[in-house]
Structure formats: C-alpha cells, structure tokens
Amino acid sequence: MYYDIVQGDITRQTAHGLVNTTDPECRMECGVSGAFRDRVGDSMVEEVTREQPLDAGDVVVTQAYDLPALYLLHAVPVSGAGLATEASILNNDPDCSRAG
C-alpha cells in the first residue's frame, strides 16, 4: 500500500477519500469535521445524520460536495479506554472553543 503524509488544509487536498472522526451525534463542530462543515455546509451534516444512530467503529461515506475528493468518510472512533474527556479535548483544541 502506498500513502503520503501531507501537512496543510485537508479541505484543499486532492484524494479519493478524505477521512475525519465524528462523535456519535455527528455534531461536527470542530477539528477536521468542523473544517469540512465550514467549507461544505450543513448539507453534509444532514447526509451523515440520516445514518444515525452511530456506534463506535461505524463509518458513514458521503459525497465530497465541492471538496477535491470523491468521498468523505466520517468515522466514529472506538474509545481510547477513557483517556480523553470532553474537557481535555476542548482544552487542547482551540477550534473547539466555539463548540456549543
């Protein structure tokens, strides 16, 4: 398998698929999901939330809208044994400070 590691704005990367993690409620308020939402709009969120309820390990594949990819893959991560909390994420990701 061949892959590249690229630094930059993920919403500007050309790829077959762009991947982000989302919470089971698909709020998509910060991080990569927030960047996708800011660039694409609420249509993407509506497409993902039609697949609810989502569980850890689920992946929802959507169209890429105007992003330079074929698909967007929205994955609900499996818990890391409780190592991350809402507070720890909000404290370490300044983009999450706008999340409600």
Secondary structure, 3 states (H helix, E strand, C coil): CCCCCCCCCHHHCCEEEEEEECCCCCCCCCHHHHHHHHHHCHHHHHHHHCCCCCCCCCEEEEECCCCCEEEEEEECCCCCCCCCCHHHHHHHCHHHHHCC
